[in-house]
Every structure is written in C-alpha cells, then in structure tokens.
Amino acid sequence: MVNRTSRSGDVIGSDQRIGAYDTLRSVTTWAAYQNFQEDTKGTLKVGKLADFVILDRNPLKVEPQALRELKVMETIKNGKTTYTAGDGP
C-alpha cells in the first residue's frame, strides 16, 4: 500500500499509494469498522481485544523502501506472547 511495487520491483499504481499511518489504520481501525467490530477491535483501548506485534523499528519513521526489512520482535495474542524473536526449533 505504501510502495505499491511488485516482487520484481515494478511500481504498480503509484498514484494509489498511501502513507504508512493510513496503511496501519486500514488493517486495524478501518477493518474493525468494516466488520462492525469497532466496539471490540481496531484500536488499543481498555476492554478491547488487542492482538499485536512489536517491531524492531517504528514503521512511521523508516523510509518507505525499508518497511519490508522490519523485523517482528514479539507477537501478542489474547494477552499472551505467542512469538519472541530468536524462538526456533
């Protein structure tokens, strides 16, 4: 959504790019609203479900081309850590 590039690096619809903040909102706040779940999902608020990841860098502060290089450090689902970087077989 931010870069709109194919796997081969071709730009697809550069006029349809959106910023990182709106990209995050599209898969959180706006997705919950679209599914009539905004009372229980979509934003971090007491009483709402909050499945989320902790990244190694702030996606709002990196260059758009660096977004694909962000690393997931931890995943939290239903209030419990389900993944921590370095976990493995």
PDB file of N, CA, C and O in Angstrom:
ATOM      1  N   MET A   1       0.825  -1.192   0.000  1.00  0.00           N
ATOM      2  CA  MET A   1       0.000   0.000   0.000  1.00  0.00           C
ATOM      3  C   MET A   1       0.872   1.260   0.000  1.00  0.00           C
ATOM      4  O   MET A   1       0.509   2.272  -0.600  1.00  0.00           O
ATOM      5  N   VAL A   2       2.002   1.192   0.665  1.00  0.00           N
ATOM      6  CA  VAL A   2       2.877   2.352   0.742  1.00  0.00           C
ATOM      7  C   VAL A   2       3.732   2.459  -0.516  1.00  0.00           C
ATOM      8  O   VAL A   2       3.809   3.521  -1.133  1.00  0.00           O
ATOM      9  N   ASN A   3       4.367   1.366  -0.890  1.00  0.00           N
ATOM     10  CA  ASN A   3       5.283   1.392  -2.030  1.00  0.00           C
ATOM     11  C   ASN A   3       4.635   0.993  -3.344  1.00  0.00           C
ATOM     12  O   ASN A   3       5.021   1.489  -4.402  1.00  0.00           O
ATOM     13  N   ARG A   4       3.644   0.092  -3.289  1.00  0.00           N
ATOM     14  CA  ARG A   4       2.956  -0.389  -4.477  1.00  0.00           C
ATOM     15  C   ARG A   4       3.936  -0.919  -5.520  1.00  0.00           C
ATOM     16  O   ARG A   4       3.908  -0.509  -6.681  1.00  0.00           O
ATOM     17  N   THR A   5       4.792  -1.826  -5.093  1.00  0.00           N
ATOM     18  CA  THR A   5       5.743  -2.430  -6.020  1.00  0.00           C
ATOM     19  C   THR A   5       5.506  -3.930  -6.103  1.00  0.00           C
ATOM     20  O   THR A   5       5.077  -4.567  -5.141  1.00  0.00           O
ATOM     21  N   SER A   6       5.795  -4.475  -7.273  1.00  0.00           N
ATOM     22  CA  SER A   6       5.673  -5.914  -7.478  1.00  0.00           C
ATOM     23  C   SER A   6       6.920  -6.610  -6.909  1.00  0.00           C
ATOM     24  O   SER A   6       7.864  -5.946  -6.481  1.00  0.00           O
ATOM     25  N   ARG A   7       6.916  -7.926  -6.910  1.00  0.00           N
ATOM     26  CA  ARG A   7       8.085  -8.677  -6.448  1.00  0.00           C
ATOM     27  C   ARG A   7       9.323  -8.366  -7.266  1.00  0.00           C
ATOM     28  O   ARG A   7      10.445  -8.415  -6.761  1.00  0.00           O
ATOM     29  N   SER A   8       9.113  -8.049  -8.527  1.00  0.00           N
ATOM     30  CA  SER A   8      10.248  -7.737  -9.395  1.00  0.00           C
ATOM     31  C   SER A   8      10.686  -6.275  -9.280  1.00  0.00           C
ATOM     32  O   SER A   8      11.663  -5.865  -9.906  1.00  0.00           O
ATOM     33  N   GLY A   9       9.961  -5.494  -8.478  1.00  0.00           N
ATOM     34  CA  GLY A   9      10.338  -4.106  -8.258  1.00  0.00           C
ATOM     35  C   GLY A   9       9.608  -3.099  -9.110  1.00  0.00           C
ATOM     36  O   GLY A   9       9.867  -1.900  -9.002  1.00  0.00           O
ATOM     37  N   ASP A  10       8.699  -3.552  -9.957  1.00  0.00           N
ATOM     38  CA  ASP A  10       7.924  -2.628 -10.779  1.00  0.00           C
ATOM     39  C   ASP A  10       6.896  -1.889  -9.926  1.00  0.00           C
ATOM     40  O   ASP A  10       6.233  -2.495  -9.084  1.00  0.00           O
ATOM     41  N   VAL A  11       6.766  -0.597 -10.143  1.00  0.00           N
ATOM     42  CA  VAL A  11       5.767   0.204  -9.434  1.00  0.00           C
ATOM     43  C   VAL A  11       4.411  -0.021 -10.089  1.00  0.00           C
ATOM     44  O   VAL A  11       4.275   0.057 -11.310  1.00  0.00           O
ATOM     45  N   ILE A  12       3.411  -0.302  -9.257  1.00  0.00           N
ATOM     46  CA  ILE A  12       2.054  -0.561  -9.744  1.00  0.00           C
ATOM     47  C   ILE A  12       1.126   0.491  -9.145  1.00  0.00           C
ATOM     48  O   ILE A  12       0.885   0.491  -7.937  1.00  0.00           O
ATOM     49  N   GLY A  13       0.614   1.372  -9.967  1.00  0.00           N
ATOM     50  CA  GLY A  13      -0.334   2.372  -9.479  1.00  0.00           C
ATOM     51  C   GLY A  13       0.254   3.339  -8.482  1.00  0.00           C
ATOM     52  O   GLY A  13      -0.248   3.460  -7.364  1.00  0.00           O
ATOM     53  N   SER A  14       1.311   4.031  -8.867  1.00  0.00           N
ATOM     54  CA  SER A  14       1.959   4.963  -7.939  1.00  0.00           C
ATOM     55  C   SER A  14       0.993   6.034  -7.432  1.00  0.00           C
ATOM     56  O   SER A  14       1.167   6.556  -6.331  1.00  0.00           O
ATOM     57  N   ASP A  15      -0.016   6.359  -8.227  1.00  0.00           N
ATOM     58  CA  ASP A  15      -0.998   7.366  -7.815  1.00  0.00           C
ATOM     59  C   ASP A  15      -1.965   6.834  -6.757  1.00  0.00           C
ATOM     60  O   ASP A  15      -2.784   7.589  -6.232  1.00  0.00           O
ATOM     61  N   GLN A  16      -1.876   5.538  -6.440  1.00  0.00           N
ATOM     62  CA  GLN A  16      -2.754   4.937  -5.446  1.00  0.00           C
ATOM     63  C   GLN A  16      -2.025   4.630  -4.137  1.00  0.00           C
ATOM     64  O   GLN A  16      -2.593   3.979  -3.260  1.00  0.00           O
ATOM     65  N   ARG A  17      -0.801   5.079  -3.992  1.00  0.00           N
ATOM     66  CA  ARG A  17      -0.044   4.871  -2.753  1.00  0.00           C
ATOM     67  C   ARG A  17      -0.695   5.648  -1.608  1.00  0.00           C
ATOM     68  O   ARG A  17      -1.278   6.715  -1.800  1.00  0.00           O
ATOM     69  N   ILE A  18      -0.573   5.069  -0.405  1.00  0.00           N
ATOM     70  CA  ILE A  18      -0.999   5.787   0.804  1.00  0.00           C
ATOM     71  C   ILE A  18       0.136   5.708   1.810  1.00  0.00           C
ATOM     72  O   ILE A  18       1.018   4.858   1.686  1.00  0.00           O
ATOM     73  N   GLY A  19       0.122   6.566   2.784  1.00  0.00           N
ATOM     74  CA  GLY A  19       1.177   6.617   3.787  1.00  0.00           C
ATOM     75  C   GLY A  19       1.121   5.443   4.759  1.00  0.00           C
ATOM     76  O   GLY A  19       0.134   4.710   4.821  1.00  0.00           O
ATOM     77  N   ALA A  20       2.197   5.286   5.510  1.00  0.00           N
ATOM     78  CA  ALA A  20       2.299   4.183   6.466  1.00  0.00           C
ATOM     79  C   ALA A  20       1.214   4.253   7.537  1.00  0.00           C
ATOM     80  O   ALA A  20       0.678   3.218   7.934  1.00  0.00           O
ATOM     81  N   TYR A  21       0.886   5.443   8.007  1.00  0.00           N
ATOM     82  CA  TYR A  21      -0.132   5.582   9.048  1.00  0.00           C
ATOM     83  C   TYR A  21      -1.493   5.106   8.548  1.00  0.00           C
ATOM     84  O   TYR A  21      -2.181   4.349   9.234  1.00  0.00           O
ATOM     85  N   ASP A  22      -1.878   5.547   7.361  1.00  0.00           N
ATOM     86  CA  ASP A  22      -3.161   5.108   6.814  1.00  0.00           C
ATOM     87  C   ASP A  22      -3.138   3.623   6.477  1.00  0.00           C
ATOM     88  O   ASP A  22      -4.170   2.958   6.564  1.00  0.00           O
ATOM     89  N   THR A  23      -1.997   3.100   6.100  1.00  0.00           N
ATOM     90  CA  THR A  23      -1.877   1.660   5.857  1.00  0.00           C
ATOM     91  C   THR A  23      -2.149   0.883   7.137  1.00  0.00           C
ATOM     92  O   THR A  23      -2.894  -0.098   7.120  1.00  0.00           O
ATOM     93  N   LEU A  24      -1.555   1.310   8.245  1.00  0.00           N
ATOM     94  CA  LEU A  24      -1.801   0.648   9.533  1.00  0.00           C
ATOM     95  C   LEU A  24      -3.270   0.763   9.933  1.00  0.00           C
ATOM     96  O   LEU A  24      -3.856  -0.200  10.429  1.00  0.00           O
ATOM     97  N   ARG A  25      -3.853   1.909   9.725  1.00  0.00           N
ATOM     98  CA  ARG A  25      -5.270   2.092  10.063  1.00  0.00           C
ATOM     99  C   ARG A  25      -6.165   1.201   9.214  1.00  0.00           C
ATOM    100  O   ARG A  25      -7.209   0.747   9.683  1.00  0.00           O
ATOM    101  N   SER A  26      -5.770   0.947   7.969  1.00  0.00           N
ATOM    102  CA  SER A  26      -6.611   0.130   7.085  1.00  0.00           C
ATOM    103  C   SER A  26      -6.711  -1.309   7.547  1.00  0.00           C
ATOM    104  O   SER A  26      -7.700  -1.981   7.255  1.00  0.00           O
ATOM    105  N   VAL A  27      -5.704  -1.800   8.266  1.00  0.00           N
ATOM    106  CA  VAL A  27      -5.753  -3.189   8.740  1.00  0.00           C
ATOM    107  C   VAL A  27      -6.101  -3.280  10.227  1.00  0.00           C
ATOM    108  O   VAL A  27      -6.105  -4.369  10.800  1.00  0.00           O
ATOM    109  N   THR A  28      -6.392  -2.140  10.846  1.00  0.00           N
ATOM    110  CA  THR A  28      -6.771  -2.133  12.265  1.00  0.00           C
ATOM    111  C   THR A  28      -8.123  -1.442  12.429  1.00  0.00           C
ATOM    112  O   THR A  28      -9.167  -2.094  12.395  1.00  0.00           O
ATOM    113  N   THR A  29      -8.102  -0.138  12.604  1.00  0.00           N
ATOM    114  CA  THR A  29      -9.304   0.640  12.870  1.00  0.00           C
ATOM    115  C   THR A  29     -10.356   0.484  11.779  1.00  0.00           C
ATOM    116  O   THR A  29     -11.516   0.184  12.063  1.00  0.00           O
ATOM    117  N   TRP A  30      -9.945   0.690  10.533  1.00  0.00           N
ATOM    118  CA  TRP A  30     -10.918   0.653   9.441  1.00  0.00           C
ATOM    119  C   TRP A  30     -11.416  -0.765   9.178  1.00  0.00           C
ATOM    120  O   TRP A  30     -12.577  -0.950   8.813  1.00  0.00           O
ATOM    121  N   ALA A  31     -10.564  -1.761   9.355  1.00  0.00           N
ATOM    122  CA  ALA A  31     -11.004  -3.150   9.160  1.00  0.00           C
ATOM    123  C   ALA A  31     -12.044  -3.527  10.214  1.00  0.00           C
ATOM    124  O   ALA A  31     -13.032  -4.189   9.897  1.00  0.00           O
ATOM    125  N   ALA A  32     -11.830  -3.116  11.456  1.00  0.00           N
ATOM    126  CA  ALA A  32     -12.805  -3.402  12.510  1.00  0.00           C
ATOM    127  C   ALA A  32     -14.139  -2.727  12.195  1.00  0.00           C
ATOM    128  O   ALA A  32     -15.201  -3.327  12.358  1.00  0.00           O
ATOM    129  N   TYR A  33     -14.074  -1.484  11.748  1.00  0.00           N
ATOM    130  CA  TYR A  33     -15.293  -0.755  11.395  1.00  0.00           C
ATOM    131  C   TYR A  33     -16.036  -1.453  10.254  1.00  0.00           C
ATOM    132  O   TYR A  33     -17.258  -1.595  10.299  1.00  0.00           O
ATOM    133  N   GLN A  34     -15.298  -1.883   9.242  1.00  0.00           N
ATOM    134  CA  GLN A  34     -15.909  -2.543   8.087  1.00  0.00           C
ATOM    135  C   GLN A  34     -16.645  -3.811   8.494  1.00  0.00           C
ATOM    136  O   GLN A  34     -17.641  -4.180   7.871  1.00  0.00           O
ATOM    137  N   ASN A  35     -16.155  -4.485   9.547  1.00  0.00           N
ATOM    138  CA  ASN A  35     -16.760  -5.728  10.007  1.00  0.00           C
ATOM    139  C   ASN A  35     -17.683  -5.521  11.212  1.00  0.00           C
ATOM    140  O   ASN A  35     -18.046  -6.480  11.894  1.00  0.00           O
ATOM    141  N   PHE A  36     -18.059  -4.266  11.467  1.00  0.00           N
ATOM    142  CA  PHE A  36     -18.955  -3.928  12.585  1.00  0.00           C
ATOM    143  C   PHE A  36     -18.404  -4.405  13.929  1.00  0.00           C
ATOM    144  O   PHE A  36     -19.168  -4.817  14.802  1.00  0.00           O
ATOM    145  N   GLN A  37     -17.078  -4.350  14.097  1.00  0.00           N
ATOM    146  CA  GLN A  37     -16.431  -4.812  15.323  1.00  0.00           C
ATOM    147  C   GLN A  37     -15.664  -3.691  16.022  1.00  0.00           C
ATOM    148  O   GLN A  37     -14.808  -3.962  16.864  1.00  0.00           O
ATOM    149  N   GLU A  38     -15.959  -2.446  15.685  1.00  0.00           N
ATOM    150  CA  GLU A  38     -15.205  -1.331  16.247  1.00  0.00           C
ATOM    151  C   GLU A  38     -15.360  -1.189  17.758  1.00  0.00           C
ATOM    152  O   GLU A  38     -14.555  -0.510  18.395  1.00  0.00           O
ATOM    153  N   ASP A  39     -16.387  -1.819  18.345  1.00  0.00           N
ATOM    154  CA  ASP A  39     -16.551  -1.766  19.799  1.00  0.00           C
ATOM    155  C   ASP A  39     -15.620  -2.736  20.518  1.00  0.00           C
ATOM    156  O   ASP A  39     -15.380  -2.594  21.717  1.00  0.00           O
ATOM    157  N   THR A  40     -15.093  -3.723  19.789  1.00  0.00           N
ATOM    158  CA  THR A  40     -14.250  -4.731  20.432  1.00  0.00           C
ATOM    159  C   THR A  40     -12.855  -4.856  19.832  1.00  0.00           C
ATOM    160  O   THR A  40     -11.983  -5.484  20.433  1.00  0.00           O
ATOM    161  N   LYS A  41     -12.629  -4.271  18.660  1.00  0.00           N
ATOM    162  CA  LYS A  41     -11.342  -4.412  17.971  1.00  0.00           C
ATOM    163  C   LYS A  41     -10.958  -3.114  17.275  1.00  0.00           C
ATOM    164  O   LYS A  41     -11.759  -2.183  17.182  1.00  0.00           O
ATOM    165  N   GLY A  42      -9.722  -3.066  16.786  1.00  0.00           N
ATOM    166  CA  GLY A  42      -9.306  -1.991  15.899  1.00  0.00           C
ATOM    167  C   GLY A  42      -8.449  -0.907  16.506  1.00  0.00           C
ATOM    168  O   GLY A  42      -7.652  -0.284  15.804  1.00  0.00           O
ATOM    169  N   THR A  43      -8.596  -0.667  17.802  1.00  0.00           N
ATOM    170  CA  THR A  43      -7.774   0.328  18.488  1.00  0.00           C
ATOM    171  C   THR A  43      -7.366  -0.232  19.847  1.00  0.00           C
ATOM    172  O   THR A  43      -8.004  -1.144  20.373  1.00  0.00           O
ATOM    173  N   LEU A  44      -6.294   0.327  20.406  1.00  0.00           N
ATOM    174  CA  LEU A  44      -5.856  -0.098  21.740  1.00  0.00           C
ATOM    175  C   LEU A  44      -6.621   0.711  22.780  1.00  0.00           C
ATOM    176  O   LEU A  44      -6.415   1.915  22.936  1.00  0.00           O
ATOM    177  N   LYS A  45      -7.501   0.025  23.481  1.00  0.00           N
ATOM    178  CA  LYS A  45      -8.340   0.671  24.483  1.00  0.00           C
ATOM    179  C   LYS A  45      -8.746  -0.387  25.502  1.00  0.00           C
ATOM    180  O   LYS A  45      -8.971  -1.543  25.144  1.00  0.00           O
ATOM    181  N   VAL A  46      -8.838   0.001  26.758  1.00  0.00           N
ATOM    182  CA  VAL A  46      -9.239  -0.924  27.813  1.00  0.00           C
ATOM    183  C   VAL A  46     -10.558  -1.585  27.431  1.00  0.00           C
ATOM    184  O   VAL A  46     -11.517  -0.911  27.054  1.00  0.00           O
ATOM    185  N   GLY A  47     -10.593  -2.912  27.534  1.00  0.00           N
ATOM    186  CA  GLY A  47     -11.793  -3.669  27.238  1.00  0.00           C
ATOM    187  C   GLY A  47     -11.864  -4.217  25.823  1.00  0.00           C
ATOM    188  O   GLY A  47     -12.720  -5.049  25.525  1.00  0.00           O
ATOM    189  N   LYS A  48     -10.968  -3.759  24.939  1.00  0.00           N
ATOM    190  CA  LYS A  48     -10.961  -4.261  23.571  1.00  0.00           C
ATOM    191  C   LYS A  48      -9.931  -5.379  23.435  1.00  0.00           C
ATOM    192  O   LYS A  48      -8.972  -5.463  24.203  1.00  0.00           O
ATOM    193  N   LEU A  49     -10.154  -6.236  22.438  1.00  0.00           N
ATOM    194  CA  LEU A  49      -9.179  -7.268  22.112  1.00  0.00           C
ATOM    195  C   LEU A  49      -7.965  -6.583  21.505  1.00  0.00           C
ATOM    196  O   LEU A  49      -8.097  -5.605  20.769  1.00  0.00           O
ATOM    197  N   ALA A  50      -6.786  -7.099  21.817  1.00  0.00           N
ATOM    198  CA  ALA A  50      -5.580  -6.438  21.314  1.00  0.00           C
ATOM    199  C   ALA A  50      -4.526  -7.468  20.932  1.00  0.00           C
ATOM    200  O   ALA A  50      -3.635  -7.771  21.726  1.00  0.00           O
ATOM    201  N   ASP A  51      -4.622  -7.998  19.737  1.00  0.00           N
ATOM    202  CA  ASP A  51      -3.581  -8.843  19.185  1.00  0.00           C
ATOM    203  C   ASP A  51      -2.650  -7.911  18.417  1.00  0.00           C
ATOM    204  O   ASP A  51      -3.108  -7.134  17.579  1.00  0.00           O
ATOM    205  N   PHE A  52      -1.360  -7.979  18.692  1.00  0.00           N
ATOM    206  CA  PHE A  52      -0.445  -7.048  18.037  1.00  0.00           C
ATOM    207  C   PHE A  52       0.974  -7.590  18.001  1.00  0.00           C
ATOM    208  O   PHE A  52       1.289  -8.604  18.623  1.00  0.00           O
ATOM    209  N   VAL A  53       1.821  -6.891  17.259  1.00  0.00           N
ATOM    210  CA  VAL A  53       3.231  -7.241  17.172  1.00  0.00           C
ATOM    211  C   VAL A  53       4.069  -6.069  17.652  1.00  0.00           C
ATOM    212  O   VAL A  53       3.646  -4.914  17.598  1.00  0.00           O
ATOM    213  N   ILE A  54       5.261  -6.391  18.121  1.00  0.00           N
ATOM    214  CA  ILE A  54       6.251  -5.380  18.454  1.00  0.00           C
ATOM    215  C   ILE A  54       7.337  -5.504  17.385  1.00  0.00           C
ATOM    216  O   ILE A  54       7.901  -6.578  17.180  1.00  0.00           O
ATOM    217  N   LEU A  55       7.618  -4.400  16.713  1.00  0.00           N
ATOM    218  CA  LEU A  55       8.597  -4.385  15.641  1.00  0.00           C
ATOM    219  C   LEU A  55       9.923  -3.818  16.125  1.00  0.00           C
ATOM    220  O   LEU A  55       9.985  -3.161  17.163  1.00  0.00           O
ATOM    221  N   ASP A  56      10.981  -4.077  15.367  1.00  0.00           N
ATOM    222  CA  ASP A  56      12.301  -3.583  15.759  1.00  0.00           C
ATOM    223  C   ASP A  56      12.481  -2.089  15.510  1.00  0.00           C
ATOM    224  O   ASP A  56      13.385  -1.468  16.069  1.00  0.00           O
ATOM    225  N   ARG A  57      11.625  -1.515  14.675  1.00  0.00           N
ATOM    226  CA  ARG A  57      11.679  -0.082  14.399  1.00  0.00           C
ATOM    227  C   ARG A  57      10.265   0.438  14.179  1.00  0.00           C
ATOM    228  O   ARG A  57       9.339  -0.331  13.923  1.00  0.00           O
ATOM    229  N   ASN A  58      10.117   1.720  14.278  1.00  0.00           N
ATOM    230  CA  ASN A  58       8.816   2.371  14.100  1.00  0.00           C
ATOM    231  C   ASN A  58       8.507   2.474  12.609  1.00  0.00           C
ATOM    232  O   ASN A  58       9.231   3.160  11.888  1.00  0.00           O
ATOM    233  N   PRO A  59       7.454   1.813  12.123  1.00  0.00           N
ATOM    234  CA  PRO A  59       7.138   1.858  10.699  1.00  0.00           C
ATOM    235  C   PRO A  59       6.740   3.253  10.208  1.00  0.00           C
ATOM    236  O   PRO A  59       6.728   3.503   9.003  1.00  0.00           O
ATOM    237  N   LEU A  60       6.422   4.141  11.114  1.00  0.00           N
ATOM    238  CA  LEU A  60       6.056   5.503  10.725  1.00  0.00           C
ATOM    239  C   LEU A  60       7.278   6.390  10.540  1.00  0.00           C
ATOM    240  O   LEU A  60       7.166   7.509  10.041  1.00  0.00           O
ATOM    241  N   LYS A  61       8.452   5.892  10.944  1.00  0.00           N
ATOM    242  CA  LYS A  61       9.654   6.717  10.892  1.00  0.00           C
ATOM    243  C   LYS A  61      10.734   6.183   9.958  1.00  0.00           C
ATOM    244  O   LYS A  61      11.765   6.832   9.782  1.00  0.00           O
ATOM    245  N   VAL A  62      10.520   5.022   9.358  1.00  0.00           N
ATOM    246  CA  VAL A  62      11.516   4.492   8.419  1.00  0.00           C
ATOM    247  C   VAL A  62      11.149   4.923   7.005  1.00  0.00           C
ATOM    248  O   VAL A  62      10.001   5.267   6.722  1.00  0.00           O
ATOM    249  N   GLU A  63      12.133   4.898   6.134  1.00  0.00           N
ATOM    250  CA  GLU A  63      11.875   5.181   4.723  1.00  0.00           C
ATOM    251  C   GLU A  63      10.930   4.117   4.172  1.00  0.00           C
ATOM    252  O   GLU A  63      11.027   2.955   4.567  1.00  0.00           O
ATOM    253  N   PRO A  64      10.026   4.482   3.277  1.00  0.00           N
ATOM    254  CA  PRO A  64       9.073   3.509   2.737  1.00  0.00           C
ATOM    255  C   PRO A  64       9.732   2.234   2.203  1.00  0.00           C
ATOM    256  O   PRO A  64       9.195   1.142   2.389  1.00  0.00           O
ATOM    257  N   GLN A  65      10.879   2.356   1.547  1.00  0.00           N
ATOM    258  CA  GLN A  65      11.544   1.178   0.996  1.00  0.00           C
ATOM    259  C   GLN A  65      12.071   0.247   2.091  1.00  0.00           C
ATOM    260  O   GLN A  65      12.327  -0.927   1.824  1.00  0.00           O
ATOM    261  N   ALA A  66      12.235   0.748   3.306  1.00  0.00           N
ATOM    262  CA  ALA A  66      12.758  -0.059   4.415  1.00  0.00           C
ATOM    263  C   ALA A  66      11.658  -0.814   5.161  1.00  0.00           C
ATOM    264  O   ALA A  66      11.966  -1.624   6.036  1.00  0.00           O
ATOM    265  N   LEU A  67      10.396  -0.574   4.843  1.00  0.00           N
ATOM    266  CA  LEU A  67       9.300  -1.241   5.552  1.00  0.00           C
ATOM    267  C   LEU A  67       9.406  -2.763   5.471  1.00  0.00           C
ATOM    268  O   LEU A  67       9.127  -3.459   6.447  1.00  0.00           O
ATOM    269  N   ARG A  68       9.801  -3.270   4.334  1.00  0.00           N
ATOM    270  CA  ARG A  68       9.882  -4.722   4.164  1.00  0.00           C
ATOM    271  C   ARG A  68      11.004  -5.340   4.993  1.00  0.00           C
ATOM    272  O   ARG A  68      11.050  -6.559   5.157  1.00  0.00           O
ATOM    273  N   GLU A  69      11.899  -4.521   5.513  1.00  0.00           N
ATOM    274  CA  GLU A  69      13.015  -5.012   6.316  1.00  0.00           C
ATOM    275  C   GLU A  69      12.711  -5.034   7.815  1.00  0.00           C
ATOM    276  O   GLU A  69      13.526  -5.520   8.600  1.00  0.00           O
ATOM    277  N   LEU A  70      11.555  -4.516   8.219  1.00  0.00           N
ATOM    278  CA  LEU A  70      11.212  -4.509   9.641  1.00  0.00           C
ATOM    279  C   LEU A  70      11.138  -5.943  10.155  1.00  0.00           C
ATOM    280  O   LEU A  70      10.679  -6.845   9.455  1.00  0.00           O
ATOM    281  N   LYS A  71      11.587  -6.133  11.365  1.00  0.00           N
ATOM    282  CA  LYS A  71      11.582  -7.458  11.980  1.00  0.00           C
ATOM    283  C   LYS A  71      10.557  -7.494  13.108  1.00  0.00           C
ATOM    284  O   LYS A  71      10.444  -6.552  13.893  1.00  0.00           O
ATOM    285  N   VAL A  72       9.815  -8.593  13.177  1.00  0.00           N
ATOM    286  CA  VAL A  72       8.876  -8.811  14.272  1.00  0.00           C
ATOM    287  C   VAL A  72       9.680  -9.310  15.472  1.00  0.00           C
ATOM    288  O   VAL A  72      10.347 -10.341  15.391  1.00  0.00           O
ATOM    289  N   MET A  73       9.616  -8.583  16.573  1.00  0.00           N
ATOM    290  CA  MET A  73      10.347  -8.952  17.781  1.00  0.00           C
ATOM    291  C   MET A  73       9.490  -9.801  18.720  1.00  0.00           C
ATOM    292  O   MET A  73       9.995 -10.670  19.430  1.00  0.00           O
ATOM    293  N   GLU A  74       8.176  -9.530  18.708  1.00  0.00           N
ATOM    294  CA  GLU A  74       7.271 -10.272  19.592  1.00  0.00           C
ATOM    295  C   GLU A  74       5.860 -10.187  19.027  1.00  0.00           C
ATOM    296  O   GLU A  74       5.474  -9.178  18.437  1.00  0.00           O
ATOM    297  N   THR A  75       5.095 -11.261  19.215  1.00  0.00           N
ATOM    298  CA  THR A  75       3.694 -11.290  18.831  1.00  0.00           C
ATOM    299  C   THR A  75       2.876 -11.591  20.082  1.00  0.00           C
ATOM    300  O   THR A  75       3.198 -12.503  20.843  1.00  0.00           O
ATOM    301  N   ILE A  76       1.827 -10.822  20.283  1.00  0.00           N
ATOM    302  CA  ILE A  76       0.974 -10.985  21.454  1.00  0.00           C
ATOM    303  C   ILE A  76      -0.454 -11.212  20.974  1.00  0.00           C
ATOM    304  O   ILE A  76      -0.990 -10.434  20.185  1.00  0.00           O
ATOM    305  N   LYS A  77      -1.058 -12.289  21.464  1.00  0.00           N
ATOM    306  CA  LYS A  77      -2.430 -12.647  21.096  1.00  0.00           C
ATOM    307  C   LYS A  77      -3.177 -13.017  22.366  1.00  0.00           C
ATOM    308  O   LYS A  77      -2.687 -13.796  23.183  1.00  0.00           O
ATOM    309  N   ASN A  78      -4.361 -12.455  22.523  1.00  0.00           N
ATOM    310  CA  ASN A  78      -5.176 -12.698  23.726  1.00  0.00           C
ATOM    311  C   ASN A  78      -4.388 -12.445  25.005  1.00  0.00           C
ATOM    312  O   ASN A  78      -4.554 -13.159  25.993  1.00  0.00           O
ATOM    313  N   GLY A  79      -3.531 -11.428  24.984  1.00  0.00           N
ATOM    314  CA  GLY A  79      -2.776 -11.049  26.175  1.00  0.00           C
ATOM    315  C   GLY A  79      -1.572 -11.913  26.487  1.00  0.00           C
ATOM    316  O   GLY A  79      -0.932 -11.722  27.521  1.00  0.00           O
ATOM    317  N   LYS A  80      -1.246 -12.866  25.611  1.00  0.00           N
ATOM    318  CA  LYS A  80      -0.116 -13.757  25.846  1.00  0.00           C
ATOM    319  C   LYS A  80       0.869 -13.700  24.687  1.00  0.00           C
ATOM    320  O   LYS A  80       0.468 -13.634  23.525  1.00  0.00           O
ATOM    321  N   THR A  81       2.139 -13.726  25.001  1.00  0.00           N
ATOM    322  CA  THR A  81       3.159 -13.756  23.965  1.00  0.00           C
ATOM    323  C   THR A  81       3.117 -15.103  23.261  1.00  0.00           C
ATOM    324  O   THR A  81       3.190 -16.152  23.901  1.00  0.00           O
ATOM    325  N   THR A  82       2.997 -15.065  21.937  1.00  0.00           N
ATOM    326  CA  THR A  82       2.966 -16.300  21.148  1.00  0.00           C
ATOM    327  C   THR A  82       4.244 -16.484  20.336  1.00  0.00           C
ATOM    328  O   THR A  82       4.509 -17.573  19.826  1.00  0.00           O
ATOM    329  N   TYR A  83       5.040 -15.412  20.215  1.00  0.00           N
ATOM    330  CA  TYR A  83       6.297 -15.487  19.486  1.00  0.00           C
ATOM    331  C   TYR A  83       7.240 -14.454  20.042  1.00  0.00           C
ATOM    332  O   TYR A  83       6.836 -13.332  20.346  1.00  0.00           O
ATOM    333  N   THR A  84       8.502 -14.828  20.176  1.00  0.00           N
ATOM    334  CA  THR A  84       9.563 -13.896  20.524  1.00  0.00           C
ATOM    335  C   THR A  84      10.704 -14.138  19.547  1.00  0.00           C
ATOM    336  O   THR A  84      11.055 -15.287  19.277  1.00  0.00           O
ATOM    337  N   ALA A  85      11.285 -13.070  19.018  1.00  0.00           N
ATOM    338  CA  ALA A  85      12.399 -13.209  18.082  1.00  0.00           C
ATOM    339  C   ALA A  85      13.483 -14.064  18.725  1.00  0.00           C
ATOM    340  O   ALA A  85      13.813 -13.896  19.899  1.00  0.00           O
ATOM    341  N   GLY A  86      14.015 -14.958  17.957  1.00  0.00           N
ATOM    342  CA  GLY A  86      15.023 -15.868  18.480  1.00  0.00           C
ATOM    343  C   GLY A  86      14.440 -17.218  18.838  1.00  0.00           C
ATOM    344  O   GLY A  86      15.182 -18.187  18.998  1.00  0.00           O
ATOM    345  N   ASP A  87      13.104 -17.304  18.967  1.00  0.00           N
ATOM    346  CA  ASP A  87      12.462 -18.609  19.183  1.00  0.00           C
ATOM    347  C   ASP A  87      12.694 -19.439  17.942  1.00  0.00           C
ATOM    348  O   ASP A  87      12.733 -18.903  16.835  1.00  0.00           O
ATOM    349  N   GLY A  88      12.841 -20.666  18.101  1.00  0.00           N
ATOM    350  CA  GLY A  88      13.015 -21.511  16.934  1.00  0.00           C
ATOM    351  C   GLY A  88      13.117 -22.972  17.324  1.00  0.00           C
ATOM    352  O   GLY A  88      13.018 -23.329  18.498  1.00  0.00           O
ATOM    353  N   PRO A  89      13.316 -23.804  16.325  1.00  0.00           N
ATOM    354  CA  PRO A  89      13.377 -25.250  16.599  1.00  0.00           C
ATOM    355  C   PRO A  89      14.566 -25.633  17.450  1.00  0.00           C
ATOM    356  O   PRO A  89      14.749 -26.809  17.762  1.00  0.00           O
TER     357      PRO A  89
END
